[in-house]
Amino acid sequence: MFRRAIAADPRRPNAYNNMGLSYRRMGRREDAIRCYGDALRADPGFDHAAANRALLLLAMGRFADGWT
């Protein structure tokens, strides 16, 4: 579903962010981080993706990346 939404309009940060949340729930952390990054490239001011990315990085022990 998220891939279809992105294919229809790749500037939809919500679709990337929600796909990241799904990947995180599946334990696919690196895929989730990539999706949050894609969301932020689509909309650099999309705070939900920035927060989700930061929290995941911190949970992974990647403190320097997470705090930025």
CHARMM internal coordinates of N, CA and C (Angstrom, degrees):
IC EDIT
DIST 1 N 1 CA 1.4327
DIST 1 CA 1 C 1.5344
ANGL 1 N 1 CA 1 C 110.06
DIST 1 C 2 N 1.3280
ANGL 1 CA 1 C 2 N 116.79
DIHE 1 N 1 CA 1 C 2 N -45.36
DIST 2 N 2 CA 1.4590
ANGL 1 C 2 N 2 CA 119.33
DIHE 1 CA 1 C 2 N 2 CA -179.18
DIST 2 CA 2 C 1.5270
ANGL 2 N 2 CA 2 C 111.23
DIHE 1 C 2 N 2 CA 2 C -67.95
DIST 2 C 3 N 1.3096
ANGL 2 CA 2 C 3 N 116.24
DIHE 2 N 2 CA 2 C 3 N -38.08
DIST 3 N 3 CA 1.4716
ANGL 2 C 3 N 3 CA 119.08
DIHE 2 CA 2 C 3 N 3 CA 178.49
DIST 3 CA 3 C 1.5288
ANGL 3 N 3 CA 3 C 110.95
DIHE 2 C 3 N 3 CA 3 C -63.14
DIST 3 C 4 N 1.3098
ANGL 3 CA 3 C 4 N 116.94
DIHE 3 N 3 CA 3 C 4 N -38.00
DIST 4 N 4 CA 1.4678
ANGL 3 C 4 N 4 CA 119.94
DIHE 3 CA 3 C 4 N 4 CA 177.18
DIST 4 CA 4 C 1.5176
ANGL 4 N 4 CA 4 C 111.33
DIHE 3 C 4 N 4 CA 4 C -65.58
DIST 4 C 5 N 1.3169
ANGL 4 CA 4 C 5 N 116.68
DIHE 4 N 4 CA 4 C 5 N -41.75
DIST 5 N 5 CA 1.4641
ANGL 4 C 5 N 5 CA 120.48
DIHE 4 CA 4 C 5 N 5 CA 178.74
DIST 5 CA 5 C 1.5216
ANGL 5 N 5 CA 5 C 110.56
DIHE 4 C 5 N 5 CA 5 C -63.09
DIST 5 C 6 N 1.3211
ANGL 5 CA 5 C 6 N 117.33
DIHE 5 N 5 CA 5 C 6 N -40.86
DIST 6 N 6 CA 1.4645
ANGL 5 C 6 N 6 CA 121.58
DIHE 5 CA 5 C 6 N 6 CA 179.17
DIST 6 CA 6 C 1.5246
ANGL 6 N 6 CA 6 C 110.53
DIHE 5 C 6 N 6 CA 6 C -68.20
DIST 6 C 7 N 1.3184
ANGL 6 CA 6 C 7 N 116.83
DIHE 6 N 6 CA 6 C 7 N -40.45
DIST 7 N 7 CA 1.4657
ANGL 6 C 7 N 7 CA 120.02
DIHE 6 CA 6 C 7 N 7 CA 178.21
DIST 7 CA 7 C 1.5224
ANGL 7 N 7 CA 7 C 111.03
DIHE 6 C 7 N 7 CA 7 C -62.80
DIST 7 C 8 N 1.3223
ANGL 7 CA 7 C 8 N 116.91
DIHE 7 N 7 CA 7 C 8 N -37.01
DIST 8 N 8 CA 1.4658
ANGL 7 C 8 N 8 CA 120.75
DIHE 7 CA 7 C 8 N 8 CA 179.77
DIST 8 CA 8 C 1.5264
ANGL 8 N 8 CA 8 C 111.17
DIHE 7 C 8 N 8 CA 8 C -70.25
DIST 8 C 9 N 1.3329
ANGL 8 CA 8 C 9 N 117.02
DIHE 8 N 8 CA 8 C 9 N -36.24
DIST 9 N 9 CA 1.4639
ANGL 8 C 9 N 9 CA 121.54
DIHE 8 CA 8 C 9 N 9 CA -179.94
DIST 9 CA 9 C 1.5205
ANGL 9 N 9 CA 9 C 108.80
DIHE 8 C 9 N 9 CA 9 C -154.91
DIST 9 C 10 N 1.3383
ANGL 9 CA 9 C 10 N 117.27
DIHE 9 N 9 CA 9 C 10 N 96.87
DIST 10 N 10 CA 1.4635
ANGL 9 C 10 N 10 CA 120.30
DIHE 9 CA 9 C 10 N 10 CA -176.66
DIST 10 CA 10 C 1.5316
ANGL 10 N 10 CA 10 C 114.25
DIHE 9 C 10 N 10 CA 10 C -69.73
DIST 10 C 11 N 1.2980
ANGL 10 CA 10 C 11 N 117.57
DIHE 10 N 10 CA 10 C 11 N 1.63
DIST 11 N 11 CA 1.4730
ANGL 10 C 11 N 11 CA 120.66
DIHE 10 CA 10 C 11 N 11 CA 178.20
DIST 11 CA 11 C 1.5219
ANGL 11 N 11 CA 11 C 111.84
DIHE 10 C 11 N 11 CA 11 C -98.69
DIST 11 C 12 N 1.3252
ANGL 11 CA 11 C 12 N 117.77
DIHE 11 N 11 CA 11 C 12 N 20.27
DIST 12 N 12 CA 1.4664
ANGL 11 C 12 N 12 CA 122.76
DIHE 11 CA 11 C 12 N 12 CA -178.10
DIST 12 CA 12 C 1.5274
ANGL 12 N 12 CA 12 C 110.10
DIHE 11 C 12 N 12 CA 12 C -97.03
DIST 12 C 13 N 1.3119
ANGL 12 CA 12 C 13 N 118.13
DIHE 12 N 12 CA 12 C 13 N 95.09
DIST 13 N 13 CA 1.4635
ANGL 12 C 13 N 13 CA 118.71
DIHE 12 CA 12 C 13 N 13 CA -177.59
DIST 13 CA 13 C 1.5249
ANGL 13 N 13 CA 13 C 113.40
DIHE 12 C 13 N 13 CA 13 C -64.80
DIST 13 C 14 N 1.3282
ANGL 13 CA 13 C 14 N 117.57
DIHE 13 N 13 CA 13 C 14 N -28.59
DIST 14 N 14 CA 1.4716
ANGL 13 C 14 N 14 CA 119.73
DIHE 13 CA 13 C 14 N 14 CA 178.49
DIST 14 CA 14 C 1.5215
ANGL 14 N 14 CA 14 C 111.94
DIHE 13 C 14 N 14 CA 14 C -60.53
DIST 14 C 15 N 1.3155
ANGL 14 CA 14 C 15 N 116.87
DIHE 14 N 14 CA 14 C 15 N -40.30
DIST 15 N 15 CA 1.4658
ANGL 14 C 15 N 15 CA 120.21
DIHE 14 CA 14 C 15 N 15 CA -178.81
DIST 15 CA 15 C 1.5255
ANGL 15 N 15 CA 15 C 110.51
DIHE 14 C 15 N 15 CA 15 C -64.23
DIST 15 C 16 N 1.3284
ANGL 15 CA 15 C 16 N 117.00
DIHE 15 N 15 CA 15 C 16 N -44.56
DIST 16 N 16 CA 1.4663
ANGL 15 C 16 N 16 CA 120.30
DIHE 15 CA 15 C 16 N 16 CA 177.76
DIST 16 CA 16 C 1.5291
ANGL 16 N 16 CA 16 C 110.72
DIHE 15 C 16 N 16 CA 16 C -63.17
DIST 16 C 17 N 1.3229
ANGL 16 CA 16 C 17 N 116.38
DIHE 16 N 16 CA 16 C 17 N -45.37
DIST 17 N 17 CA 1.4563
ANGL 16 C 17 N 17 CA 120.74
DIHE 16 CA 16 C 17 N 17 CA -178.82
DIST 17 CA 17 C 1.5321
ANGL 17 N 17 CA 17 C 110.86
DIHE 16 C 17 N 17 CA 17 C -61.40
DIST 17 C 18 N 1.3104
ANGL 17 CA 17 C 18 N 117.14
DIHE 17 N 17 CA 17 C 18 N -45.90
DIST 18 N 18 CA 1.4629
ANGL 17 C 18 N 18 CA 120.31
DIHE 17 CA 17 C 18 N 18 CA -179.36
DIST 18 CA 18 C 1.5247
ANGL 18 N 18 CA 18 C 111.61
DIHE 17 C 18 N 18 CA 18 C -66.38
DIST 18 C 19 N 1.3185
ANGL 18 CA 18 C 19 N 117.25
DIHE 18 N 18 CA 18 C 19 N -35.43
DIST 19 N 19 CA 1.4554
ANGL 18 C 19 N 19 CA 119.81
DIHE 18 CA 18 C 19 N 19 CA 175.68
DIST 19 CA 19 C 1.5323
ANGL 19 N 19 CA 19 C 109.18
DIHE 18 C 19 N 19 CA 19 C -65.49
DIST 19 C 20 N 1.3253
ANGL 19 CA 19 C 20 N 116.74
DIHE 19 N 19 CA 19 C 20 N -38.31
DIST 20 N 20 CA 1.4579
ANGL 19 C 20 N 20 CA 120.63
DIHE 19 CA 19 C 20 N 20 CA 175.81
DIST 20 CA 20 C 1.5165
ANGL 20 N 20 CA 20 C 112.05
DIHE 19 C 20 N 20 CA 20 C -61.48
DIST 20 C 21 N 1.3177
ANGL 20 CA 20 C 21 N 116.73
DIHE 20 N 20 CA 20 C 21 N -42.11
DIST 21 N 21 CA 1.4594
ANGL 20 C 21 N 21 CA 120.21
DIHE 20 CA 20 C 21 N 21 CA 177.47
DIST 21 CA 21 C 1.5281
ANGL 21 N 21 CA 21 C 110.93
DIHE 20 C 21 N 21 CA 21 C -61.78
DIST 21 C 22 N 1.3167
ANGL 21 CA 21 C 22 N 116.73
DIHE 21 N 21 CA 21 C 22 N -40.11
DIST 22 N 22 CA 1.4705
ANGL 21 C 22 N 22 CA 120.65
DIHE 21 CA 21 C 22 N 22 CA 177.99
DIST 22 CA 22 C 1.5197
ANGL 22 N 22 CA 22 C 110.96
DIHE 21 C 22 N 22 CA 22 C -64.33
DIST 22 C 23 N 1.3313
ANGL 22 CA 22 C 23 N 115.87
DIHE 22 N 22 CA 22 C 23 N -45.87
DIST 23 N 23 CA 1.4633
ANGL 22 C 23 N 23 CA 119.22
DIHE 22 CA 22 C 23 N 23 CA 178.28
DIST 23 CA 23 C 1.5302
ANGL 23 N 23 CA 23 C 110.90
DIHE 22 C 23 N 23 CA 23 C -60.50
DIST 23 C 24 N 1.3187
ANGL 23 CA 23 C 24 N 116.61
DIHE 23 N 23 CA 23 C 24 N -40.16
DIST 24 N 24 CA 1.4650
ANGL 23 C 24 N 24 CA 118.93
DIHE 23 CA 23 C 24 N 24 CA 179.81
DIST 24 CA 24 C 1.5223
ANGL 24 N 24 CA 24 C 110.65
DIHE 23 C 24 N 24 CA 24 C -62.06
DIST 24 C 25 N 1.3159
ANGL 24 CA 24 C 25 N 117.19
DIHE 24 N 24 CA 24 C 25 N -43.02
DIST 25 N 25 CA 1.4722
ANGL 24 C 25 N 25 CA 120.40
DIHE 24 CA 24 C 25 N 25 CA 178.95
DIST 25 CA 25 C 1.5236
ANGL 25 N 25 CA 25 C 111.78
DIHE 24 C 25 N 25 CA 25 C -62.58
DIST 25 C 26 N 1.3329
ANGL 25 CA 25 C 26 N 116.81
DIHE 25 N 25 CA 25 C 26 N -29.07
DIST 26 N 26 CA 1.4650
ANGL 25 C 26 N 26 CA 121.20
DIHE 25 CA 25 C 26 N 26 CA 178.89
DIST 26 CA 26 C 1.5262
ANGL 26 N 26 CA 26 C 111.88
DIHE 25 C 26 N 26 CA 26 C -84.22
DIST 26 C 27 N 1.3326
ANGL 26 CA 26 C 27 N 116.97
DIHE 26 N 26 CA 26 C 27 N -2.85
DIST 27 N 27 CA 1.4539
ANGL 26 C 27 N 27 CA 120.03
DIHE 26 CA 26 C 27 N 27 CA -178.61
DIST 27 CA 27 C 1.5095
ANGL 27 N 27 CA 27 C 114.06
DIHE 26 C 27 N 27 CA 27 C 84.16
DIST 27 C 28 N 1.3105
ANGL 27 CA 27 C 28 N 116.90
DIHE 27 N 27 CA 27 C 28 N 9.65
DIST 28 N 28 CA 1.4713
ANGL 27 C 28 N 28 CA 121.69
DIHE 27 CA 27 C 28 N 28 CA -179.44
DIST 28 CA 28 C 1.5277
ANGL 28 N 28 CA 28 C 108.60
DIHE 27 C 28 N 28 CA 28 C -93.58
DIST 28 C 29 N 1.3034
ANGL 28 CA 28 C 29 N 115.45
DIHE 28 N 28 CA 28 C 29 N 72.81
DIST 29 N 29 CA 1.4596
ANGL 28 C 29 N 29 CA 122.05
DIHE 28 CA 28 C 29 N 29 CA -171.40
DIST 29 CA 29 C 1.5207
ANGL 29 N 29 CA 29 C 113.84
DIHE 28 C 29 N 29 CA 29 C -62.73
DIST 29 C 30 N 1.3191
ANGL 29 CA 29 C 30 N 117.60
DIHE 29 N 29 CA 29 C 30 N -45.61
DIST 30 N 30 CA 1.4714
ANGL 29 C 30 N 30 CA 119.91
DIHE 29 CA 29 C 30 N 30 CA -178.68
DIST 30 CA 30 C 1.5307
ANGL 30 N 30 CA 30 C 111.28
DIHE 29 C 30 N 30 CA 30 C -63.48
DIST 30 C 31 N 1.3248
ANGL 30 CA 30 C 31 N 116.45
DIHE 30 N 30 CA 30 C 31 N -38.06
DIST 31 N 31 CA 1.4697
ANGL 30 C 31 N 31 CA 119.76
DIHE 30 CA 30 C 31 N 31 CA 175.92
DIST 31 CA 31 C 1.5288
ANGL 31 N 31 CA 31 C 110.49
DIHE 30 C 31 N 31 CA 31 C -64.57
DIST 31 C 32 N 1.3190
ANGL 31 CA 31 C 32 N 116.25
DIHE 31 N 31 CA 31 C 32 N -38.86
DIST 32 N 32 CA 1.4635
ANGL 31 C 32 N 32 CA 120.26
DIHE 31 CA 31 C 32 N 32 CA 178.47
DIST 32 CA 32 C 1.5251
ANGL 32 N 32 CA 32 C 110.70
DIHE 31 C 32 N 32 CA 32 C -63.41
DIST 32 C 33 N 1.3252
ANGL 32 CA 32 C 33 N 117.23
DIHE 32 N 32 CA 32 C 33 N -44.94
DIST 33 N 33 CA 1.4626
ANGL 32 C 33 N 33 CA 120.84
DIHE 32 CA 32 C 33 N 33 CA 179.12
DIST 33 CA 33 C 1.5204
ANGL 33 N 33 CA 33 C 110.35
DIHE 32 C 33 N 33 CA 33 C -60.61
DIST 33 C 34 N 1.3345
ANGL 33 CA 33 C 34 N 116.31
DIHE 33 N 33 CA 33 C 34 N -41.17
DIST 34 N 34 CA 1.4689
ANGL 33 C 34 N 34 CA 119.89
DIHE 33 CA 33 C 34 N 34 CA 178.48
DIST 34 CA 34 C 1.5275
ANGL 34 N 34 CA 34 C 110.66
DIHE 33 C 34 N 34 CA 34 C -61.72
DIST 34 C 35 N 1.3151
ANGL 34 CA 34 C 35 N 117.05
DIHE 34 N 34 CA 34 C 35 N -42.57
DIST 35 N 35 CA 1.4699
ANGL 34 C 35 N 35 CA 120.32
DIHE 34 CA 34 C 35 N 35 CA 179.89
DIST 35 CA 35 C 1.5241
ANGL 35 N 35 CA 35 C 111.77
DIHE 34 C 35 N 35 CA 35 C -64.88
DIST 35 C 36 N 1.3287
ANGL 35 CA 35 C 36 N 116.62
DIHE 35 N 35 CA 35 C 36 N -41.88
DIST 36 N 36 CA 1.4642
ANGL 35 C 36 N 36 CA 118.68
DIHE 35 CA 35 C 36 N 36 CA 177.60
DIST 36 CA 36 C 1.5287
ANGL 36 N 36 CA 36 C 110.35
DIHE 35 C 36 N 36 CA 36 C -62.47
DIST 36 C 37 N 1.3169
ANGL 36 CA 36 C 37 N 116.54
DIHE 36 N 36 CA 36 C 37 N -38.82
DIST 37 N 37 CA 1.4694
ANGL 36 C 37 N 37 CA 120.31
DIHE 36 CA 36 C 37 N 37 CA 176.14
DIST 37 CA 37 C 1.5162
ANGL 37 N 37 CA 37 C 111.62
DIHE 36 C 37 N 37 CA 37 C -63.33
DIST 37 C 38 N 1.3350
ANGL 37 CA 37 C 38 N 116.59
DIHE 37 N 37 CA 37 C 38 N -40.63
DIST 38 N 38 CA 1.4683
ANGL 37 C 38 N 38 CA 120.23
DIHE 37 CA 37 C 38 N 38 CA 176.93
DIST 38 CA 38 C 1.5205
ANGL 38 N 38 CA 38 C 111.07
DIHE 37 C 38 N 38 CA 38 C -62.46
DIST 38 C 39 N 1.3344
ANGL 38 CA 38 C 39 N 116.45
DIHE 38 N 38 CA 38 C 39 N -39.63
DIST 39 N 39 CA 1.4621
ANGL 38 C 39 N 39 CA 120.46
DIHE 38 CA 38 C 39 N 39 CA 177.99
DIST 39 CA 39 C 1.5252
ANGL 39 N 39 CA 39 C 110.25
DIHE 38 C 39 N 39 CA 39 C -62.32
DIST 39 C 40 N 1.3187
ANGL 39 CA 39 C 40 N 116.28
DIHE 39 N 39 CA 39 C 40 N -41.45
DIST 40 N 40 CA 1.4628
ANGL 39 C 40 N 40 CA 119.85
DIHE 39 CA 39 C 40 N 40 CA -179.53
DIST 40 CA 40 C 1.5220
ANGL 40 N 40 CA 40 C 112.15
DIHE 39 C 40 N 40 CA 40 C -71.80
DIST 40 C 41 N 1.3112
ANGL 40 CA 40 C 41 N 118.17
DIHE 40 N 40 CA 40 C 41 N -28.87
DIST 41 N 41 CA 1.4681
ANGL 40 C 41 N 41 CA 119.81
DIHE 40 CA 40 C 41 N 41 CA 173.40
DIST 41 CA 41 C 1.5249
ANGL 41 N 41 CA 41 C 110.48
DIHE 40 C 41 N 41 CA 41 C -70.06
DIST 41 C 42 N 1.3318
ANGL 41 CA 41 C 42 N 116.58
DIHE 41 N 41 CA 41 C 42 N -35.57
DIST 42 N 42 CA 1.4640
ANGL 41 C 42 N 42 CA 120.48
DIHE 41 CA 41 C 42 N 42 CA 178.08
DIST 42 CA 42 C 1.5241
ANGL 42 N 42 CA 42 C 110.80
DIHE 41 C 42 N 42 CA 42 C -70.03
DIST 42 C 43 N 1.3360
ANGL 42 CA 42 C 43 N 116.54
DIHE 42 N 42 CA 42 C 43 N -35.63
DIST 43 N 43 CA 1.4670
ANGL 42 C 43 N 43 CA 121.65
DIHE 42 CA 42 C 43 N 43 CA 179.51
DIST 43 CA 43 C 1.5204
ANGL 43 N 43 CA 43 C 108.28
DIHE 42 C 43 N 43 CA 43 C -150.59
DIST 43 C 44 N 1.3371
ANGL 43 CA 43 C 44 N 117.26
DIHE 43 N 43 CA 43 C 44 N 95.68
DIST 44 N 44 CA 1.4655
ANGL 43 C 44 N 44 CA 120.52
DIHE 43 CA 43 C 44 N 44 CA -176.51
DIST 44 CA 44 C 1.5301
ANGL 44 N 44 CA 44 C 114.42
DIHE 43 C 44 N 44 CA 44 C -58.20
DIST 44 C 45 N 1.2960
ANGL 44 CA 44 C 45 N 118.24
DIHE 44 N 44 CA 44 C 45 N -19.08
DIST 45 N 45 CA 1.4517
ANGL 44 C 45 N 45 CA 121.15
DIHE 44 CA 44 C 45 N 45 CA 179.67
DIST 45 CA 45 C 1.5189
ANGL 45 N 45 CA 45 C 114.18
DIHE 44 C 45 N 45 CA 45 C -96.41
DIST 45 C 46 N 1.3185
ANGL 45 CA 45 C 46 N 117.49
DIHE 45 N 45 CA 45 C 46 N 12.43
DIST 46 N 46 CA 1.4658
ANGL 45 C 46 N 46 CA 121.27
DIHE 45 CA 45 C 46 N 46 CA -177.09
DIST 46 CA 46 C 1.5304
ANGL 46 N 46 CA 46 C 109.06
DIHE 45 C 46 N 46 CA 46 C -79.37
DIST 46 C 47 N 1.3274
ANGL 46 CA 46 C 47 N 115.30
DIHE 46 N 46 CA 46 C 47 N 93.98
DIST 47 N 47 CA 1.4651
ANGL 46 C 47 N 47 CA 121.76
DIHE 46 CA 46 C 47 N 47 CA -171.87
DIST 47 CA 47 C 1.5220
ANGL 47 N 47 CA 47 C 114.17
DIHE 46 C 47 N 47 CA 47 C -64.08
DIST 47 C 48 N 1.3134
ANGL 47 CA 47 C 48 N 118.22
DIHE 47 N 47 CA 47 C 48 N -32.20
DIST 48 N 48 CA 1.4711
ANGL 47 C 48 N 48 CA 120.10
DIHE 47 CA 47 C 48 N 48 CA -179.45
DIST 48 CA 48 C 1.5244
ANGL 48 N 48 CA 48 C 110.58
DIHE 47 C 48 N 48 CA 48 C -61.29
DIST 48 C 49 N 1.3220
ANGL 48 CA 48 C 49 N 117.03
DIHE 48 N 48 CA 48 C 49 N -44.26
DIST 49 N 49 CA 1.4639
ANGL 48 C 49 N 49 CA 120.03
DIHE 48 CA 48 C 49 N 49 CA 179.72
DIST 49 CA 49 C 1.5230
ANGL 49 N 49 CA 49 C 110.87
DIHE 48 C 49 N 49 CA 49 C -67.31
DIST 49 C 50 N 1.3280
ANGL 49 CA 49 C 50 N 116.72
DIHE 49 N 49 CA 49 C 50 N -39.35
DIST 50 N 50 CA 1.4628
ANGL 49 C 50 N 50 CA 120.01
DIHE 49 CA 49 C 50 N 50 CA 178.96
DIST 50 CA 50 C 1.5268
ANGL 50 N 50 CA 50 C 110.43
DIHE 49 C 50 N 50 CA 50 C -62.51
DIST 50 C 51 N 1.3173
ANGL 50 CA 50 C 51 N 116.92
DIHE 50 N 50 CA 50 C 51 N -43.77
DIST 51 N 51 CA 1.4610
ANGL 50 C 51 N 51 CA 120.83
DIHE 50 CA 50 C 51 N 51 CA 179.76
DIST 51 CA 51 C 1.5243
ANGL 51 N 51 CA 51 C 111.19
DIHE 50 C 51 N 51 CA 51 C -67.11
DIST 51 C 52 N 1.3285
ANGL 51 CA 51 C 52 N 117.31
DIHE 51 N 51 CA 51 C 52 N -44.38
DIST 52 N 52 CA 1.4680
ANGL 51 C 52 N 52 CA 120.33
DIHE 51 CA 51 C 52 N 52 CA 179.66
DIST 52 CA 52 C 1.5173
ANGL 52 N 52 CA 52 C 111.07
DIHE 51 C 52 N 52 CA 52 C -61.67
DIST 52 C 53 N 1.3324
ANGL 52 CA 52 C 53 N 116.46
DIHE 52 N 52 CA 52 C 53 N -42.79
DIST 53 N 53 CA 1.4623
ANGL 52 C 53 N 53 CA 120.92
DIHE 52 CA 52 C 53 N 53 CA 179.15
DIST 53 CA 53 C 1.5213
ANGL 53 N 53 CA 53 C 110.04
DIHE 52 C 53 N 53 CA 53 C -62.96
DIST 53 C 54 N 1.3343
ANGL 53 CA 53 C 54 N 117.18
DIHE 53 N 53 CA 53 C 54 N -47.20
DIST 54 N 54 CA 1.4576
ANGL 53 C 54 N 54 CA 121.08
DIHE 53 CA 53 C 54 N 54 CA -178.31
DIST 54 CA 54 C 1.5268
ANGL 54 N 54 CA 54 C 111.03
DIHE 53 C 54 N 54 CA 54 C -61.74
DIST 54 C 55 N 1.3181
ANGL 54 CA 54 C 55 N 117.66
DIHE 54 N 54 CA 54 C 55 N -45.63
DIST 55 N 55 CA 1.4658
ANGL 54 C 55 N 55 CA 120.79
DIHE 54 CA 54 C 55 N 55 CA -179.48
DIST 55 CA 55 C 1.5206
ANGL 55 N 55 CA 55 C 112.01
DIHE 54 C 55 N 55 CA 55 C -62.60
DIST 55 C 56 N 1.3225
ANGL 55 CA 55 C 56 N 116.35
DIHE 55 N 55 CA 55 C 56 N -39.87
DIST 56 N 56 CA 1.4591
ANGL 55 C 56 N 56 CA 119.15
DIHE 55 CA 55 C 56 N 56 CA 178.83
DIST 56 CA 56 C 1.5213
ANGL 56 N 56 CA 56 C 110.83
DIHE 55 C 56 N 56 CA 56 C -67.20
DIST 56 C 57 N 1.3163
ANGL 56 CA 56 C 57 N 117.33
DIHE 56 N 56 CA 56 C 57 N -44.73
DIST 57 N 57 CA 1.4629
ANGL 56 C 57 N 57 CA 119.88
DIHE 56 CA 56 C 57 N 57 CA 178.44
DIST 57 CA 57 C 1.5247
ANGL 57 N 57 CA 57 C 111.24
DIHE 56 C 57 N 57 CA 57 C -60.11
DIST 57 C 58 N 1.3269
ANGL 57 CA 57 C 58 N 117.06
DIHE 57 N 57 CA 57 C 58 N -42.25
DIST 58 N 58 CA 1.4601
ANGL 57 C 58 N 58 CA 120.28
DIHE 57 CA 57 C 58 N 58 CA 177.75
DIST 58 CA 58 C 1.5242
ANGL 58 N 58 CA 58 C 111.05
DIHE 57 C 58 N 58 CA 58 C -63.39
DIST 58 C 59 N 1.3219
ANGL 58 CA 58 C 59 N 117.20
DIHE 58 N 58 CA 58 C 59 N -41.80
DIST 59 N 59 CA 1.4659
ANGL 58 C 59 N 59 CA 121.28
DIHE 58 CA 58 C 59 N 59 CA 178.91
DIST 59 CA 59 C 1.5240
ANGL 59 N 59 CA 59 C 111.64
DIHE 58 C 59 N 59 CA 59 C -63.20
DIST 59 C 60 N 1.3249
ANGL 59 CA 59 C 60 N 115.98
DIHE 59 N 59 CA 59 C 60 N -28.42
DIST 60 N 60 CA 1.4580
ANGL 59 C 60 N 60 CA 121.28
DIHE 59 CA 59 C 60 N 60 CA 179.17
DIST 60 CA 60 C 1.5274
ANGL 60 N 60 CA 60 C 112.22
DIHE 59 C 60 N 60 CA 60 C -84.69
DIST 60 C 61 N 1.3342
ANGL 60 CA 60 C 61 N 116.28
DIHE 60 N 60 CA 60 C 61 N -2.14
DIST 61 N 61 CA 1.4549
ANGL 60 C 61 N 61 CA 119.76
DIHE 60 CA 60 C 61 N 61 CA -179.40
DIST 61 CA 61 C 1.5135
ANGL 61 N 61 CA 61 C 113.96
DIHE 60 C 61 N 61 CA 61 C 83.94
DIST 61 C 62 N 1.3067
ANGL 61 CA 61 C 62 N 116.95
DIHE 61 N 61 CA 61 C 62 N 8.87
DIST 62 N 62 CA 1.4721
ANGL 61 C 62 N 62 CA 121.10
DIHE 61 CA 61 C 62 N 62 CA 179.17
DIST 62 CA 62 C 1.5423
ANGL 62 N 62 CA 62 C 107.70
DIHE 61 C 62 N 62 CA 62 C -92.28
DIST 62 C 63 N 1.3329
ANGL 62 CA 62 C 63 N 114.28
DIHE 62 N 62 CA 62 C 63 N 70.61
DIST 63 N 63 CA 1.4574
ANGL 62 C 63 N 63 CA 121.68
DIHE 62 CA 62 C 63 N 63 CA -169.56
DIST 63 CA 63 C 1.5223
ANGL 63 N 63 CA 63 C 112.86
DIHE 62 C 63 N 63 CA 63 C -64.96
DIST 63 C 64 N 1.3069
ANGL 63 CA 63 C 64 N 118.45
DIHE 63 N 63 CA 63 C 64 N -43.47
DIST 64 N 64 CA 1.4678
ANGL 63 C 64 N 64 CA 120.14
DIHE 63 CA 63 C 64 N 64 CA -177.96
DIST 64 CA 64 C 1.5318
ANGL 64 N 64 CA 64 C 110.27
DIHE 63 C 64 N 64 CA 64 C -60.92
DIST 64 C 65 N 1.3318
ANGL 64 CA 64 C 65 N 116.56
DIHE 64 N 64 CA 64 C 65 N -42.99
DIST 65 N 65 CA 1.4696
ANGL 64 C 65 N 65 CA 120.32
DIHE 64 CA 64 C 65 N 65 CA 178.70
DIST 65 CA 65 C 1.5229
ANGL 65 N 65 CA 65 C 111.07
DIHE 64 C 65 N 65 CA 65 C -69.62
DIST 65 C 66 N 1.3120
ANGL 65 CA 65 C 66 N 116.59
DIHE 65 N 65 CA 65 C 66 N -40.93
DIST 66 N 66 CA 1.4560
ANGL 65 C 66 N 66 CA 120.77
DIHE 65 CA 65 C 66 N 66 CA -176.77
DIST 66 CA 66 C 1.5160
ANGL 66 N 66 CA 66 C 113.41
DIHE 65 C 66 N 66 CA 66 C -66.76
DIST 66 C 67 N 1.3257
ANGL 66 CA 66 C 67 N 117.10
DIHE 66 N 66 CA 66 C 67 N -37.68
DIST 67 N 67 CA 1.4674
ANGL 66 C 67 N 67 CA 118.99
DIHE 66 CA 66 C 67 N 67 CA -177.93
DIST 67 CA 67 C 1.5150
ANGL 67 N 67 CA 67 C 112.20
DIHE 66 C 67 N 67 CA 67 C -76.06
DIST 67 C 68 N 1.3219
ANGL 67 CA 67 C 68 N 118.28
DIHE 67 N 67 CA 67 C 68 N -21.03
DIST 68 N 68 CA 1.4689
ANGL 67 C 68 N 68 CA 118.24
DIHE 67 CA 67 C 68 N 68 CA 177.33
DIST 68 CA 68 C 1.4949
ANGL 68 N 68 CA 68 C 108.39
DIHE 67 C 68 N 68 CA 68 C -77.24
END
COOR INIT
IC SEED 1 N 1 CA 1 C
IC BUILD
